[in-house]
């Protein structure tokens, strides 16, 4: 229990040294990874049932070569692709916003440094150090969050593209 209390105190000190932007970056990273895990969960579970349903509906058709059949095939692919690509743009936006929020933290921290310089004339190094940490820690946190999100986003996008192509390949117009 003491180790947990020490860990929480260290986290609290880190957040305080990074400023309030660090909390925003942490929340955004949590939401981003929640969406990524939801996509992984969907691809491993529900997508198979969705694709099988579309394949069964397509195979149940008596003819698959007419213009109407091609339009139905496109609609089926489009419906499944909509489910496959859900939240991918939102994840990409969050990945792109993380470093920008880090830069916002940098600007906020530098404003704190300039404020201390204006009030003390540059004589209070300890107060300036607080502003410098508020300037650097959010930048680092934003970059780490973005890098972790890029890996997850790349993997999810590859899976989505592969599943979409597989669906198109399986919905054949052979008879």
N, C-alpha and C positions, 0 to 999 in steps of 0.2 A: 504494500500500500504506500509505503514511503517513496518507493521508486516512481510510482505513478504521480505522486504529488510533486516530486522533483521534476519529472518530465513536463507536467502541466505548468510549473513555474518557469521552466526554461522556454516553453512555447509562448507563454504570456510575455516574458521579457523580450523575446524575438519580435513579437507583434508590436510591442510598445516601441522598440527601437526602429521598426520599419514604418510606423505611422499607420493611419487609418486606411490608406490605399491597399495595404497588405491584406486586410480583411476582405476587401472587395475582390482582390485577386484570388484569395483562397476560396471564396464562395463561387466565383466563376469557374475555377478549376474543378471544384466539386461537382458543379452542375455539368460541366463539359464531360467529365469522366463518368458521371451517371448516365448521360446520353450515350456515350460510347459503349458502356457495359450493356445498356438496353439494346443497342444495335447488335452486339455480339450474341446476346441472349435470343433475340429475334431470329438471327441467321441460323443459330444452332437448333432452334425449336420450331417456332411458328411458320417460318418460311417454307419448310418442307411440306407441311400440310397445305399451305396456300398454293404452292407449285403443283403438288399432286392433284389438288382440286381443279386447277386450270387444265392440267394435262388430261384428267378424266373427262372434263367437259368437252375438250377438243376432240379426244378420241371417240366420244359418243356421237359426234356429228357424222351423218351418213356421207356427206361430201365435203371436201376441203379445198377444191381448186377454183371455185367461182370467185368473182369479185366480192360478193357478199361474205363468203367464207374468209377471204383475206382481211376484210374490214373487221370481222368478228375476232380473228386472230390478233390483229393489231390492238383491238380494244382489250383483249385478255392480257396481252403483254403489257400494255399501258397500265392496267389496274395493278398488276403484280409489281411492276417497276415503281409505281407510286409508293407501294408499301416498302419496297426494298430501299428506296432513297429517302424515306422519311427521316427528317432531322439532320441529314448530312450537311446541308447548307448552314444550318444553325451551329453545328459542331465546327465547321470551317470558320464561321464568323467569330466564334469564341476563341479559337486558336489564334486568329489574327488580332483579337482585342487584348489578349493577355500582355504582349509586349508593349502595347500602347498604354495600357494601364500602368505598367512598370515605368514608362516614361513620364506619365502623369505624377507618379510618386517621386520621380527624380526632380521634376519641376517644383513640386510642393516642398521637398526637402531643401532645395536650393533657395527657395523663398524664405524658409526658416533660417538658413545660414545668413542670407542678406539682412534679414530682420535683426539677428543677433549682432551682425556687424554694424548696423545702423544704431542700435541701442547702446552698444558697449564700445564702439570705436575699434573693434578688432582685438580687444584685450582679453576676452573670455573664450579661451580655446575649448574648454569643456562644453560650453553651450553650443559652440560651432560644431563640435564633433557629433552632437546629437542630430543636428541638421544634416550633416554629411551622411550619417548612417540612414537617416530618413530618405536621403537621395539615392543611396546605392542599393540598399536591401530590396526595395520594391522593384527596381530594375532587374536585379538578379532573380527575384521570385517570378516576375512576369516572363522572363526568358526561360526559366526552368519549366514553368507551366506550359508555355507555348511549345517547347521542345517535346515534352511528354505528350502533348496533344497532337503534335504533328505525326508522331509514330502511330498513335492510335487511329488518327484520321486516315492516314495512308493505308493502314491495314483494312479498315472498314470500307474505304472506297474501293480497294482491290477486290474485296469479297463481293461488294455490291455489283461491280462491273462483271465479275465472273458469273455470278448467279443470274444476272440479267441476260448475258450471252448464252448461258446454258438453257435458260427458258426458251429463248428464241430458237435455239437449235433443236430442242425437243418438240416444239410445236411444228411438226412437219406437215407439208401439203402433199402427201404421197398418194392419196386416192380421192 
